[in-house]
Amino acid sequence: MPETPYLQLEDRRIGTGEPCFIIAEAGVNHNGSLDMALKLVDVAAEAGADAVKFQKRNVKSLYPAKLLNDPNSAEWAFQYLLPILQQQELTDDGFHQIKARCDEKGIRFMCTPWDAPSLEFLEELGVSIYKVASADLVNLPLLEKLTATGKPLILSTGMATPEEIERTVSHLKNLGASFALLHCVSTYPAPFESLNLRYLERLKELDVPVGYSSHERGIAVPMLALALGSVIIEKHITLDRTLPGPDHPASLEPAGIQKLVRDIRHGEIALGDQVKHLSTMEMLNRQVLRKSLVASRDLATGTVVERAMVRVKGPGKGLSPQRMQELLGTRLDRNIEEDEYFTEGDLSTGTDRVLEPSKLVRTWGLKARFHDLQEILEKKPKLVELHFSEADVDHPFEAPPSPHPQQLFIHAPEFSDSRLLDLCSFDDEIREQAITLMQRTIDKAAAMQAHFTGPVGVVIHVGGMSMDEPIERHDLLLGRAVEAFRRLDAKGTILLPENLPPRPWYLGGQWVQNVFIRPEELVEFCQELGLGMTLDISHAQLYCNFYHRKLQDFVDLCLPHVRHLHVADASGIDGEGLQIGEGVVEWDDLMELLSHKDFSWVPEIWSGHLHNAAGFVEAIHRLGRFGVL
């Protein structure tokens, strides 16, 4: 299968499978004002565009002296445009200041050279990728000079016939140029009925990266172009669409370009990868809303299951109703009470994996709730992590005759009164509620400590989430969390804040986790408070997937502060808690890194506690082969 075409820049690639390259086209919308041009750089950078593009002309080299001296001798359009172009051209010093502003703001400077002298100037200024205007698609001499720079090119195809496009493509390929084509309609603004976005499919047949240069009003059409495979989107920006000049009416004001960049980023995530993934929220809904096969009456060991012995009831914690035919005719090797779920182990083909902890070298444990604590303790883990709900904080604990040999960890509640607990919240009432419940959890942990072995760890989520839109002031959120932690009395327990995923499933909806996802802020937080942390491998991988970072770098940075580990696989941006080896975590590399650090750990497999902790047991079996955990 041939490789997908792409453009290679010094720090990223542009092509299929890569983030869409978004160009904020300042063009001549600065109206000749350097101050306005610098503000356009700021607008593009604040919106999150990949590049901001200007235009450079040497009018004397572009047009005959006769026309420059007497524009009235040319067509009316030239009479109109020439004074505008002359008035709007920036000085060479102005371009140096623009380039410096781009470097300061961390956005790529791009520029379209309209002639050879402008290209020479831009080469001295420093440009990493050139944009070619639609008018110069047929300008083979200029294209040859551009190709000779060795820089990638992006060519707009407005005004060009299919034959002209193909001829230029052939010429550039013969020159060995690296280039992309943008579908474009060169009217400002372009009417919707003229856009013909499906021509993108024809451009793809030329075996180059393709994109779209948007000259119509609004932001809807670039999103359609993205869905049709555009890897580059270009859109004009302005400070005010009512300003005089040819391009302002088809441009986006600051709020518009921010929305476009946001929607493109959301859109490319939503497009996915042609593989159906179940989100964490879908997995939760499956369990709550689906049905299971249950016993219609008490059944004794040795009973051969018949249809009348089985009925369907919610929730979806047992065998799926799709498995009915597999269940019928099997002989039970256990007693089953009325309405109890049939499980995988009840099938004739089912086998219960025996827990084999002999290959585990570190302090390992299992997750539990109060209702299945005794069953989990019978598996003889070295620690048990009780995941508390708000109600569990007041749940009576029956003390054993002698302390359990296991160490106790308590995962603090995440909800109260159907509302997320948030130690970072700017709402004082919400924050105080969270602090109060966290302290009650710590008090409960301290009270239970005497009935287990060793110190009690308390795993805490700091909060800092928002619905739909992100909160930019991460420093303020973390500051609120630091203050909240300082108010907590640990009472001899070990407080272990846990890293969080970037797109959590909290209570349904599209949540954004704003803090405690970046390794740098985790380290800063722990250093500020003198705390260790719980490192959730699945959450960390989701962060790395979302922000295109390496999990090994994430873990390496956090490792000096890690005291406890949650271990599971992950995929996409919200596929957390997957079974080991069923996501994208590179376990061999990770285990090599973890081998140099001591910590306790538990498998954090989604619904791993079901069917006699089958998911947890399977995870331990798969991890045992590494000889590290």
Secondary structure as UniProt FT lines:
FT   STRAND          6..8
FT   STRAND          13..15
FT   TURN            16..17
FT   STRAND          21..27
FT   TURN            28..32
FT   HELIX           34..47
FT   STRAND          51..56
FT   HELIX           59..62
FT   HELIX           65..69
FT   HELIX           71..73
FT   HELIX           76..88
FT   HELIX           92..105
FT   STRAND          108..113
FT   HELIX           116..125
FT   STRAND          130..132
FT   HELIX           134..136
FT   TURN            137..138
FT   HELIX           140..148
FT   TURN            149..150
FT   STRAND          153..156
FT   TURN            158..159
FT   HELIX           162..175
FT   STRAND          179..184
FT   HELIX           192..194
FT   TURN            197..198
FT   HELIX           199..204
FT   TURN            205..206
FT   STRAND          210..214
FT   HELIX           220..227
FT   TURN            228..229
FT   STRAND          232..237
FT   TURN            241..242
FT   HELIX           248..250
FT   HELIX           254..271
FT   HELIX           280..289
FT   STRAND          292..295
FT   TURN            301..302
FT   HELIX           307..309
FT   STRAND          310..313
FT   TURN            316..317
FT   HELIX           321..323
FT   HELIX           324..327
FT   TURN            328..329
FT   TURN            338..339
FT   HELIX           344..346
FT   TURN            348..349
FT   HELIX           357..359
FT   STRAND          363..368
FT   HELIX           370..372
FT   HELIX           373..377
FT   TURN            378..379
FT   STRAND          383..387
FT   HELIX           391..394
FT   STRAND          407..411
FT   STRAND          415..416
FT   TURN            417..418
FT   STRAND          419..420
FT   TURN            423..424
FT   HELIX           428..448
FT   HELIX           449..451
FT   STRAND          457..460
FT   STRAND          465..467
FT   HELIX           474..487
FT   TURN            491..492
FT   STRAND          494..498
FT   TURN            506..507
FT   STRAND          511..513
FT   HELIX           519..529
FT   STRAND          533..536
FT   HELIX           537..547
FT   HELIX           551..558
FT   HELIX           559..561
FT   STRAND          562..567
FT   STRAND          569..571
FT   TURN            572..574
FT   STRAND          575..578
FT   TURN            580..581
FT   HELIX           587..594
FT   TURN            595..596
FT   STRAND          600..603
FT   TURN            606..609
FT   HELIX           610..624
FT   TURN            625..626
//
